[in-house]
């Protein structure tokens, strides 16, 4: 995870793209926890709330907007101000955290959806729409976060600006 520091002062930290395996493992672990909790304590909880779903959906929309805006500013499209590199770094951290949070929520809601779909009670039927909406919002947050992370990448330089050695490799 670290690269040699050209200044010679020890390793330089590197931020790598989010790996899908990390998100899948987090989702599966959250789904297992949800299944265990709901199978043991269902009926002791109140109805599933809609606020987490609305929050996840709002975050997904905001991060999608940030992805569009940031990509346009990085590419210096006409009418766009240049982007501050520190803002881009903060967006990358936000995107990495959001993709993990989205995968945990999506996994949790997926565990709830499966259990509620199998359970044939009126309460389970009433809670199923909130669980499905939570799953969709969690997946939307993952997609928006990964899009924002990808939008923060530095674009490749045009072919005419590359070093002659790079074209021969």
C-alpha positions in Angstrom: 0.0 0.0 0.0 3.0 2.3 0.1 5.4 3.4 -2.5 8.9 4.6 -2.1 9.1 8.3 -1.4 11.2 10.1 -4.1 12.3 12.6 -1.5 13.9 9.7 0.4 11.9 10.2 3.6 10.3 6.8 3.9 7.3 5.3 2.2 4.7 7.5 0.6 1.1 6.5 1.4 -1.1 5.7 -1.6 -4.8 5.6 -2.0 -6.0 2.8 -4.2 -9.4 2.4 -5.9 -12.1 0.6 -3.9 -12.0 -3.1 -4.6 -15.3 -4.9 -5.3 -14.3 -7.8 -3.1 -14.2 -5.5 -0.1 -17.7 -4.3 -0.8 -19.1 -7.9 -1.4 -17.6 -9.2 1.8 -19.0 -6.2 3.8 -22.4 -6.8 2.2 -22.4 -10.5 3.0 -21.4 -10.0 6.6 -24.1 -7.4 7.0 -26.7 -9.7 5.5 -25.7 -12.5 7.9 -26.0 -10.1 10.8 -29.4 -8.9 9.6 -30.6 -12.4 9.2 -29.5 -13.4 12.7 -31.0 -10.3 14.3 -34.3 -10.4 12.5 -34.8 -14.1 13.0 -34.1 -13.8 16.7 -35.8 -10.5 17.6 -38.5 -9.9 15.0 -41.6 -8.7 16.7 -39.7 -7.0 19.4 -38.7 -4.2 17.0 -41.1 -1.4 15.8 -41.8 -1.2 12.1 -38.9 -0.6 9.8 -38.3 3.1 9.5 -38.1 5.0 6.2 -35.6 7.6 7.4 -32.4 5.5 6.7 -33.7 4.8 3.2 -34.3 8.5 2.5 -30.9 9.4 3.9 -29.1 6.8 1.7 -31.1 8.0 -1.3 -30.2 11.7 -0.6 -26.5 10.8 -0.3 -26.6 8.9 -3.5 -28.1 11.9 -5.3 -25.6 14.3 -3.8 -22.7 12.1 -4.7 -24.0 11.6 -8.2 -24.2 15.4 -8.6 -20.7 15.8 -7.1 -19.4 13.2 -9.6 -20.8 15.1 -12.6 -19.6 18.5 -11.3 -16.1 17.2 -10.3 -15.5 15.4 -13.6 -16.4 18.6 -15.6 -14.1 20.7 -13.4 -11.2 18.3 -13.6 -11.5 18.1 -17.4 -11.8 22.0 -17.4 -14.8 22.1 -19.6 -15.9 25.5 -20.7 -17.8 27.5 -18.1 -16.4 25.4 -15.2 -14.0 26.7 -12.6 -10.8 24.7 -11.9 -11.2 22.3 -9.1 -9.2 22.6 -5.8 -7.1 19.4 -5.4 -7.9 19.3 -1.7 -11.6 19.1 -2.5 -10.9 16.2 -4.9 -9.0 14.4 -2.2 -11.9 14.9 0.2 -14.4 13.6 -2.4 -12.3 10.5 -2.9 -12.3 9.8 0.9 -16.0 10.5 1.0 -16.6 8.2 -2.0 -14.6 5.3 -0.4 -16.4 5.6 2.9 -19.8 5.9 1.2 -19.3 2.9 -0.9 -18.4 0.8 2.2 -21.4 2.3 4.1 -23.7 1.6 1.1 -22.5 -2.0 0.9 -23.1 -2.5 4.6 -26.6 -1.1 4.3 -27.4 -2.9 1.1 -26.3 -6.2 2.6 -28.3 -5.5 5.8 -31.4 -4.7 3.8 -30.8 -7.7 1.5 -30.8 -9.9 4.6 -34.0 -8.3 5.8 -35.7 -8.6 2.4 -34.9 -12.3 2.1 -36.2 -13.0 5.6 -39.3 -10.9 5.3 -40.1 -12.4 1.9 -40.0 -15.9 3.5 -41.9 -14.9 6.6 -45.7 -15.0 5.9 -47.0 -12.6 8.5 -48.9 -9.4 8.1 -46.1 -7.5 9.9 -43.4 -8.9 7.6 -45.5 -8.0 4.6 -45.9 -4.5 5.9 -42.1 -4.1 6.5 -41.1 -5.6 3.1 -41.5 -2.3 1.0 -39.3 -0.4 3.4 -36.7 -3.1 3.3 -36.8 -3.2 -0.5 -36.5 0.5 -0.7 -33.5 0.4 1.7 -31.8 -2.2 -0.5 -32.3 -0.1 -3.6 -31.1 3.1 -1.8 -28.0 1.2 -0.6 -27.2 0.0 -4.1 -27.7 3.5 -5.4 -25.3 4.8 -2.9 -22.7 2.2 -3.9 -23.1 3.2 -7.5 -22.9 6.9 -6.9 -19.9 6.6 -4.6 -17.9 4.5 -7.1 -18.9 7.0 -9.8 -17.6 9.8 -7.7 -14.4 8.0 -6.9 -13.9 7.4 -10.6 -14.7 11.0 -11.5 -11.9 12.2 -9.2 -9.2 10.4 -11.2 -6.7 12.5 -13.1 -7.3 12.2 -16.8 -4.7 10.8 -19.1 -2.7 13.4 -20.9 -3.4 13.8 -24.7 -1.1 11.7 -26.9 0.8 14.8 -28.1 1.8 15.7 -24.5 3.1 12.2 -23.5 6.7 11.4 -23.4 8.1 9.7 -26.5 9.2 6.7 -24.3 5.6 6.2 -23.1 4.3 5.6 -26.6 6.9 2.9 -27.3 6.0 0.8 -24.3 
